[in-house]
Amino acid sequence: MRNGSMLMFIAVIMEEQCELYKTVAVDASGEELSAKNYTKPTLIQPKLLRKIPSCKSSGIHGTRNSSDRRGIRLGLSGVRPKNPSKNSLELTAMMIIDMERIILGYSDGCLRQSSFLKVCDEKIIGLHLAKNDRTNVQYIIGGGDDGSIAIWTTDLKLCARWVIFTTPLHRVAQFPDVKGNPIRGAIMCISEDGAIAVIALDGFQFLYLVPGSPFALQRVYLGADNLLLAYADQRVRLWDVRTREFWRSMSLDKAEDLVAQGGWTELALESSSNQSLQTISECNHSLDVACSVSLDLNGFISDSLSVIKSVSTNRKQTSSILLAREHLRSTLSLLLTPGLNQDIDEICYERLGVKPGNASVGFSRRNGFLSLYHYTQPEQCWSLSGDVSAARALAIVAILRALSVFEGELRHSARMLFDAAVVRLSDEDTNAIVDEWQHQLPCLQPTADKESALAALALFLCGYLAADKYSMLSASALTDIAKSITLYLHDEHSVYRVLAIDLCSRGFHVWQHYIDALEILRSLFTLATSAKKDSINAQNVGAQARVAILHIASTNTPLFMTTLGLDILNPASMEQRKGVMQIVAFLIKKRPLVLYPNLPRLMEAVVKSLDPNSTSNRDAVLDTATEILGHVVKTFPTVDFHMPTQRLAVGTSEGALVMYDLKTAIRLYVLEGHKKRIAACSFSPDGRRLVTLSLEESVVLSGKGKGKDGEEPFKRLEFNVGDAGNMTIAETLELVQFDWTAERSVKLKIRDSILTFST
C-alpha cells in the first residue's frame, strides 16, 4: 500500500511468466475511479500493468552458504518437474551421511536413500545427523512442517517421533559426552522460533522443553549444571539443566565475563561436518535451495585421490576405487559445457567416458553467497564474469588431474603386466612375434595405412620387444622399427606421436645405431620446449618429450651432453639455441646430478654463447643464459658468480678451478691448488678473495679474486670434521655452504659443523 491508500502492487509468478498487477478503486459497475472521485472506496480490483517472461532457462538463483572454508565450492541444482500432479511426492529435506548414503525426506513423511551419483538430478535439502557416543551409532534427526521431530537409524528404521514445536526444526546440536553431565549424550533440537527440545538418544526419551525467544539463538554454553543461551538481542538466559529451572537473564557482556572465568563449553550450532558434499542451508525451506547441494571441491578431490591411490587387496576396495572414479566423472560432467568445441567433446565423452549432466552449477564467493547459473547456449556460462570463468576452468582442470592419476595408475598396471609377459617370453616366441608383426610396421605401409591402428600396434609390440631383447632381432627388423619411430616422431599430425616419444626414451640405446641419434635428441628438445599450447589434443606431447629427455640424459649421458654442447655453440638457429638452453635449465631443476660431471664443459658452452662480438646472438640468449647461471649457482656449490666484476668461478672434479669473464665471454685462467675434487667455492662480497673447498683433502684455499694462470693461493687452511666430511655428491649439494660474515671472514658449514676462517 502507498500513503495510506488502497493502492498496492501484486506479482503473480507462473511457470512461463510473471504478471505485475496494481489494485485500483472501482465503482459498482467495475469502472475505475480517479482519486478525486472517491474518499472511501469499498471495491478494489487488480489491473494488469505488464507481463515479464520468467527466467526458467537464463536466471540466477542466489543463496547464502554458511560454510567459511576456503577453496572452490560448487552449487549443484537439480531440475524440478514442470507439472507435478497433486498426488506426486515432493522432496522436502535431505541429510548427507557420505557420498553413497544420502537420505531424502519426502512430503509423505517417509525417508528414502540415494547416492551422489543420483543426487545430481534431484531436489533435496536439510535433515541432521547425530551420534550416540556410548554406542557409536549414528541417527538421523528430522523435523516436519507441523513441528514434529523424528529419529531414524541410518538404514531408515523409525525409532521415535514427537510433535513438540509450533514451528519447524531449525538445527540440531549435541551435548558433549562429559562424565557427570546431567544431559550427557543428549541432543538439543532447536526450532525456528528458538524453542529447544532436549532429547536423550539412549532410549529416545524426550526430556524437557526450553521456551523460545522472539530473537534468534546465536550461542550456547554448557557449564556443570548450567546452560547459557545467548540471543540476537544481546541478552543471555541462564538455565539449570538438572532442576530445569530458569535462573535469570543478563546482558551479553556479563555472560562473557562469566564464561571467561572458565568451566564452560560452547556447543557448536553450525554443522561441523568435514564432508565434501553438503546441503546449502539447514534452515532455508525455499524450493530453489531445496534443489541444491554444495560440494567442497578441494576436499572432494583429496578424498577421491586417497581412495584411488590406495592399494586394493580385495573386491570391496576395488569397487571403492572404481566408485571414486565415477564420482569424479559425474562432477566433471556438471562442469563441462558441450557444444563449444567438437574436439573437446570427443575427448571428454568418448575418451574419458563422461556422460552429459543436466544440473546447474554455480560457485561460492568469499562472503558466503552461492549463485547458480542457468544458460541456453554453452558460451553463456563463460561470459558471466572473469571470476566465474576462472573458477569453472580451475575446477575442470583439478578434476581432470585427479582422473589422470587414476588413468596413470591403470596404464602403469597394464604396462607392468605387459613387461612381465615380455620378460617371460622365450627367444623363439620373441622372434615369432616380431616376424609376424614386422611387415605391419608404419614405414612399410602405403601412405593411407601409416596411421592405421594396426600399424601402430605393430610398432608398439615390435618396439617394446626390441628395446628389451634387441640381441634376438635381425638388423633389418631393428632398422624398420627405428624408421617407424622416426616417421611418427617427425609427423606433427600423427596421433601416435606419444608412442614414438615413449619408444625413443625406452630404447634409445638401441635406435641410436640405426638412425641419426642427434636428430632424434634435437626433435625431442624441440617438442619439449615449443609444443603448441593452443592446440587441443588428447596427447600431452611436450610433457612426454620432457620425460623422455630426463630418461635419455640419465642413461646416455655422454651423447646427451655432447648434443647439448654442440647445439649451444653451433645451433642451426637462435630459436634452437634458446630451446636447448631451456632444456639445460630444466635439467638443473630436475636432474642436477646428471649435469654435475659435465658442469665445467656446460658452463664453458654457456659462456661462449654470450660472445660480445655477436651482439644479436648475445641479446637473444642473454635472459636465458642469465637464468641458467642463476640456477647453477643456486644448485651447485662448485660454481659461484660475482656480479660487480662479472667473474664466474667453476670448480672441477680434478681439483682445478676455471675462471671466466662474462663481459668478454672468455676463460681468464685456471687455478690448480687442489689435487682432488672441489666441493665448493665462493667469492668474497668485494670480489677480492676466492675460497675453495676440497672435502677429500680437508682443505680450504684462499686466493685472489683476480688471479692468473698457475698462481698459488696465499692461504691454506686445514680442518678435521671427522665423518661429517664423508658425503656423496648429492649430499654436498645440500650440506656444504660458504657464508661470508665480513669482507675477510667466512663461515663454512659442513652438515652441522660450522668453521670460521679469516682470509
N, C-alpha and C positions, 0 to 999 in steps of 0.2 A: 504494500500500500504506500501511497505517497501523500505527505502533508495532511494526514488525517482523512483523506477522501477514500472512496471505494476503489480507486484505481490500483490495479496490481497486474503483474505480468506472470504468465503461466507458460512453462515449457513442457511440451508433451514429446517424449522421446520414443520413437518407434524403431523397428528393425532397419528400415531403409532411410528414414529422415527424422529430423527434429522440427516440430512446429511450434512457433512462438505466438502466443495469444496475449491480447490486452483486454481487460474487463472494462465494459462500458455500461453506462446507465441507459435504460430503455423505458419507453412508456408501455402501456398495456398492449399496444399493437406491435411491439417489438422494434419501434423506431428509436434510433439513438437520440438521446437528449444532449444538448450542449450544456456546458457548465452553468451558464447564466439562466437556464430554463428550469433548473431544479435546485432544491436545497436539501431535501431528504429523499433520495431515490429509494424506492422499495424493490425495484427489479434491476438486476445486472445480468449480462451475458457476455461470453468471450467473443472477441473479434480477432480473426486471424491477421497477423502482421506479416509474417514471412515463413517460408519453408527452407530448412537447411539440410542438405544431404548429410547422413550420418557418416562417421569415419570408420566404418567397419573394415576397410581394407587399407587405409592410409593414416590411421590415427596413432596417437601416442598415449599409452597408459602410464601414469606416474604413481609411485607408492614409496613409502619410506621403509628402508631396510635397517633394522635396529642393530645389525652386526657392525662392529667398528674394526674388524680385522682387515688389514691391508691386503692388496692383491686384486686380481680380477675376479669379479663375481658376475655370473651370468644369471639373468632372469629368464626363465623358460615359461612361456604362456601357452596353454592349450587352446583349443577352439571349441566353444560351446555349441550345442546343436541349435540350428536356426529356428526350428518349430517344435519345441518339446511338447509332448502331449501332457494332458492334465494328470495322467496316471504314471508318467515316467518318473523314474528315480532321479534325484538330483544330488550330486556330490556336494557336501556341505562342510567337510572337515578332513584334515589329513594329519598324520603323525609319522615321522620317518625314524625307523629304528636303524636301518643300514640300507645299502644300495639295493639289496634284494628283498627287504621287508619294509614295505611302505603301506601303512594302514589307512584305508579310506573310510570315512564316515558318510553315510547317505541319509537322505531325508526320511527314510522309513525307520530310522533308529538302529539299523544294522551296520556292522563293520565288515569290510572285505579287504583282502590283502592283494597288493600289487608289487611291482618292482620298478627300478629306474628305467629299464628298457621299455616298459609300457607307460610310464608316467608322462613321458614327453608329449603324449597325445591326450592327456586327461586334464580335469579341472579340480583342484584339491587345495585344501588349506587347514591348518590348525590342529589339534589334539596335543596331548602331553605325555611324557614318559617319566616314570618314577621307578625306583628300585628299592626293594626290601633289603637293607644292608645285612640283616641277620641271615636270610636265606639266599641272598644274592640273586633274587628273581626279579625280573622286570615286569612292570604292569603299565597298561595303557589307561590314562585318565581322560575321559571325555565329558563334554558338557552339552546339554541340549538347549534349544531356544526357550524352553519352558522353565529354565533354572535348575534342571536336574544335573546330577553328577553320576557317572557310571564308571566302573572299573572292570577292565578285561585283562586276561593274560595275553601274552604276545601271540598265542595261537588262537586268539579271538574267542575265548570262552568267557562269558559274562560272570563276574564274581559278585558284584553288588551294585545297587542303584538306589539313589535317594533323590527326592525333589526338595532342594534346600533353599535355593536363591529365588529372587524375583527377577533377576537379570542373568544373562548367560555367563558361563565360566570364562574368566579372562586369562588367568595364568595359574601355574602350579609351582610351589616351592617346597623344598623338603628340609625338614629339621635335621641337624647333624646327629650322627649316631654317637652321642657322648654319654658315658656312664653317669647315672644319677639324674639325667634329664627326664623330667616327668612326661614329656611328649617325645621321647627318644624314638626315632624311626618313623614318626608320623609325617604326613604331608599337609600342606596348607593350601587349600583351594580358594582362590580369590576371585570374586565375581566382578562384573563391570562397575557395580556401584560401590566397591570396596569392602563388601562383607566377606568375612573369612570363615571357612569351614575347616575345622581340624579333624582329620580322619587318620586312624591307625591302620597301617597296611596289614599288621598281624591281626587276623580275624576280621578285617574290613569293618571296623567299628567307627561310626560317626560320633566323635567325642563331644564337640560343642561348637557354637557359632559365635563369632565376634562381630558385633554390628558394624555396618559400613559408615562411610562419610561422604558428604557431597563432593569432596575433593579426592583426587587420585592418590592412591597409596604409592609411595616412592621408595621407601627403605624400611627394612625390618631387621631388628636386632634381638638376639636372644641372650639372656644372661641369668644363669641359675634358674630361678622360678619366674623370672620376669620377662615380659615381651614388650618391646618398644616399637610402635608403629608410627612412622613419620609420613605426613601427608603434604600435598602440594601447597596448602595454605600456611606452611611453616609452623604448624602445630604438631605436637607429638603426644600420643596417648600411651600410658603405661598400664599394662595388664599383668595380673598374677595368673600364670597358667596352671598353677596347682589348685588354687581355690576358685579360679575362673572369675575373679573379681576385677572391676575397673578401679584403679588406684587414683590416678589423677591425670590431668592434661598439663602440658608445659610447652614453652617455646622451643624452637629448634636449637637455639644457642645453648639453653640449659641441658637439653638432651645430649648435645655434642660434648659438653663438659662431663656429663655423666658417663658417656661411652669412653671418653678419654681416660677415665680412672681405671679402666681395664675390666676384664671379666665378661666382655660382651663379644658375641659372634654375629657378624652380619650375614643374613640369608640372601642368597642370590635370587633375585626376582626374574632376571632375564635368563634365557636359556644359556647354559654353559656347555652345550654340545659342541664338540670339535668336528662334527661330521661335515663332509664336503657338501652334501645335499641337504638343504633345509627349506622349511616353509619361509615365505617372505614375512609374514606377520602372524602373530598368535592372537591378535585382538581385532583385526580389521576383517569384518564379515562381508565386504563387498564382493560381488561376483567376479570382478576383474582380478582382485587379489586372490580370491579362492581358486582361480585357474592357474596360479603362478607358483613356482618354486625357485629357490635361489641355490646356485651351485658355486662353491668356492673352488675356482679353477686350480689354484696353487695346491690346495690340499687334495683335490680330486686326482690330479696328475701324480702327485707324490705318492698317494696311496696305491694308485694303479701301477706305478713303476716298481714299488716294493713287492707287489704281488707278481708282476711279470718277471722280475729278476730272481725270484725265489726258485729254489731247486725243487722240482717235482719228484716226489718219491711214491706217489700213489695216484689213483684215478681222481680222487677228490681234489687234490692240489692241481692236477692238470686242468680239471674243469674250472677251477677258480682263475687260473691263468687265462684260459680262453674267454671266460666271462669278463675279465678285466679288459681284454682287447675289445669285446663287443661294447662295453661301456664307453670306451674311448671313441669307437666308430660312431656310436649313437650321438655322442656330444658333438663330434665333428660334423655330422650331418645337419645339425641345427645351425651351425655357424657358416656353412658353405652357402654360396649364392649361385646356384646353377643358372646357366644361360649367358654368363659374361664371356666365357672362353671355352670353346669346344675341347681344346687340348686338356685344360684343367679338369673339365667334367669327365673326360675319358679316364684320366689318371685316377681321379677320386672314386668314381663309381664302378669302373671296370677293374682297375689295378688294385685299388685299396679295398674294394668291396663295401664301400659306404653307400647306404641307401638314403635317398632324399627324405628330409624331415619336414614336418608341417607345423611346427611350433614357432612362435615368435620369440625373438631373442633380444634382450637389452643388456645394459651394463650399468653397474652401480657406480655412483660418484662418491667422492670423499665425504660429502656431507650426509651420506647415508641414503640418499634418494636413488630409486631404481626406476628407469624408464624402459618400457617395452615398445618396440617399433614394429609396425606393420607396413608392408610395401607391396606394390603390384608388379614393379619391374626390379630386376636384380641390382641395377646400377643405383637405385634409390637409396639402398641401405649403405652405400659407400659415399653418399652425398649429404649426410646429415650434419656431420662436423668432423674436424680432424681428430678430435679425441675419440669419438666413437669408431671411426675407421681404424685408428691405431690400435684400439682395444680389441676390435674384431680380428685384425691381422695378427696381433700378438697371440691371441687365443688360438687361432688356427695353426700358427707355426708351433706353438707349445705342444698342442695335441699331436701334430704330425711328428714332432721329435719323439714324443712318447711312443707313438706307434712304430717309429723306425727302430726303437730299441727292441720291440717285440719281433719285428721282421728281421733285425740283425741277429737276434738270438736264434730264430728259426733257420736263417741262412747259415749261421755258424754250425748249428746242429747237422744240417744237411751236408755241409762241407766236411764235417768230421766223419760222418758215415761214408761219404764218397772217398775220403783219404784212406780210411780204414780198409775199404774194399780194394783200393789200388795197391796198398801195401801187401795184401794177401794174394794178389794175382800172381800166378806163375809166369815165367818168361814166355812160355808158349801161349798162354792166354793174352798176355800183353801184345805180342806180335799179331795174334789173330784179330784182336780188336782194332789195332792200327791198320792192318791190311784191309779190313772190311770198311773202315771209315775214311781212309786216306783219300780215296777217289772222290769223296764228297766235300773236300776242303774248299773254301771260298776261292782261292787262287786258281783252282782247276775248273771252276764253273763258268758258264756264259754269263754275261753282264746281268741278265734278267734274274739269275738264280743266286748271285753272290750274296744277296741279303736274305736269302731264304732261311727259315728256321732249321732246316736240315743241314745246311752248310754251317750255320753257327754251332749246332750240336756236334758236328764232326770236328770243328776246331776245338770245342770245349773238351771232348773226350781225348782226342789225339794230343792236344796241347798239354793237358794236365798229366797224361801218361808220360809224355816226352820230358816234362820238367822233372819228374821223379825217376824215370827209367830210360834216360836218353841213350845209355850204352846199349840197350837192346834194339834200338831203332836204326834203320838204314840212313845214310846221309841224304838220300833223296827225300825220304819222309820228313826228316828234320828241316830240310830246305823248304819244302812245301808248307810246313807248319809255320816257319818263320816268315815266309812271304805272305801267308794269310793273315798273320798278326799285323804285319806292316800295312796290309791292304785296309783292314778295319781301322787301324790307328790313325792313318792319314786321311781317312774319309770322314769329314766333319758332319756328314749327314747320316752316317751309319748308326743304326740303333744298337749295334753290338760293339760300340767303341769301348765301353767299360770292360767288356770281356777281353779285348785286346790289351787294355792297360793292365788288367789283373794278370794276364799271362806274361806280359813284359816283366812285371815285378817277380812273379813266381819262378820264371825260367830264364832270366836274363843271362845267367852264366852259360846257358845252352845256346840261345839265339845269337849271342854276340859273335859266334863263329860262323854264322851263315848269312848274316845281314850286316849292314853298317850300324855298329853299336852306337857310334857317336850321334848319328842321325836319330836313332831311337831315343837317346837321352835328351837331345835337343827338342824333339817333339814333346816329350813329357814335360820339359821345362816350360815350353810354350803353353801347353794345356794347363799347367799348374798355376801360371801367372796371368793368363789372358783368356781363360774360358769365359764365354759370353754370359754375362749375368742377366741380360734382358730377355734371353730366350727361355721358354717354358719347356722343360724336358724332364722326364722321369729319371734320367741318368745324371748324377752329380759328377760330371767329368773332372772338374777342377779338383775336387776333394780326392777323388780316386787317383788322379795323377800325383798329387802330393804324397799320398800313402805309398805309391809305387816308388817315388823318389827316395823317401826315407828308407825303404827296404833295400833298394839298389845301393844307396850310399853306405849302408851298413855291411852289405855282403860283397860289393865290388868297389871298395873304396879307392884303390889306385886309379882305375879307369874313370871313376866318377870325378875325382879331384882333378885329373888331367883335363877332362872335358870342361870343368868349371874354369880352370886357369886359362885354357885356350879361348873360351868364349868371353872371358872378361878382357883379355888383352887383344884378341883379334876377332871381334864379333862381326857377323855379316851386316849388322845394322845396329844403330844405337838402341832401338827397341829391344833387340836381343840382349845387348849388354845389360840394360836395365832389368830385364826379366831374370837373367842369371844372377844378378846381384840381389834381387828379391829372394831367389832360392837360397842364397848364402844366408841372408837374414833369417829366413825360415828355418834353416838347419841349425843356426846358432841357438834358436829358441827350443827346437825340438830334439836335436841330436848333437849337442856340443862335443861329446866325446868322439864322434866321427870326424869332426874337423880338427880336433886337438893335434894329432901327429902332423898334420899338413898346414897348421896355422901360419908358420912363417912364410911358406910359399903363397898361401892365400892372401896374406897381408901385403906381400910384395905386388901381387897382381892388382889388388885394390888401389894401392898407392900409385902404381904406374897408370891406372885408368884416369888419374887426376892430373895428367901431364898438362902444365900450363901452356905449352906450345900449341896445343889443340884446344882453343878456347871453347868452341861449340861443343866438343865432346865432353870437356870438363864440366861445363854448365849443365849438360844433360844428365850427368850421373852424380853431380855433387850432392844432392839431397839424399840419394840412395846410399852413396858411399859414406856420408856422414852418419846415416842411420846404422849402417853396418859397423862402423868403428865404435859407435856408442854401445851397441850390443856386445861387441867383442870385449871392450874394456870392462863392461859391467859383468860379463860372464867369466872371462879368463883372467886370473890374476897375473899371468905371464905377460900380459900386454897392458901398457899404460900410455896415455896421451896427455901432453901438456899444451893447453890451448894457447897461452900467450906466445910461446915460441914455436908452435906448430910442429913439435917434435913427437914422434911415435916410437916407442921402445917395444921390441918384440923379443922375448926370451925363447930359447930353443931347447930341445931335448938333449943336445950335445954340450950344453953349458955356455954357448955363445949368446951374446945379446946384440941384436941388429938395431941400429938407429936410423930412422927415416926423417926427412924433412918434407912435410906435406906442401909447403909453399912451392918447392921446386919439383916435387914428386921423384926424388932420388934417394938412394941409400947413402948416408953420410959416412958411417964407419961401423966396425964390428969390434966389440969388446969380448975378450976371451979369458976373463978372470976365473970362471968356474970350469971345473973339469967334468961335472955331472949335471944332470937336468936342472934347469932353473924352474923353481916352483912359483916365484912371484917377483915382480919388480914394481917400482913406484918412483915418480918424480916428487921432489920437494915442492912446496907451494910456489916458490920463486923460480923453480926450474933449474937451479944451480947444482942441485945434488940429485943423484940417482942411486937408489939402493936396490940390490938384487939378493934373492934368497935361493939357496940350494938346500933342501931338506936332507938329501942324501949325503951331503958334505957337512951338514950342521954349521953352515957358514953364511953370514951376511956380508956383502961387499958394498962399500960406499965409494962412489966416484963422482966425477963432474958430470953435470947435465950436458955440457958442451965439451965433449972429448974428441979423440981422434983415434984412428986405427991403431990397435996394439997397445993403447995406453993402459998402464997398470992402475988399479984402484988405490986410493991413498989410505983406505982403512979396511981392515979385515977383522971382522968380529965373529968369534966362535961362540957357540952356545950348546947346551945339552938339555933337551926336554924329555929324554928317555923315550918310552914307547909312543908318546904323543906325536913324535915326528915320523912314525911309520904309518903311512896312509896311502891309499890308492890315488890315482889321478883324479877320479871323480870326487874324492873327499877333499883334495886340495882346492877344487873349485869353490867349495863351500866353507872350509875350515881354516883357510890361510888368508890373512889380510894385513896390509900395512895401513897405519893410521898416523898421520903427521899431527903432532901436538904443537909444534913450532917450526920455524924455518930450518932448524938444525937438530930437531928432536923428533924421533919417530917411535911409535909403538908397533910391535909385531905380535899378532895374535895367531897362535897355533893351537887349535882346539880350544881348551880352556886356559892355556898358558899364555901369559902376556909378558913380553920382554920389551924393555925400553932401551933405545940406543941413542947416542949422540953422534951425529955425522960430521 
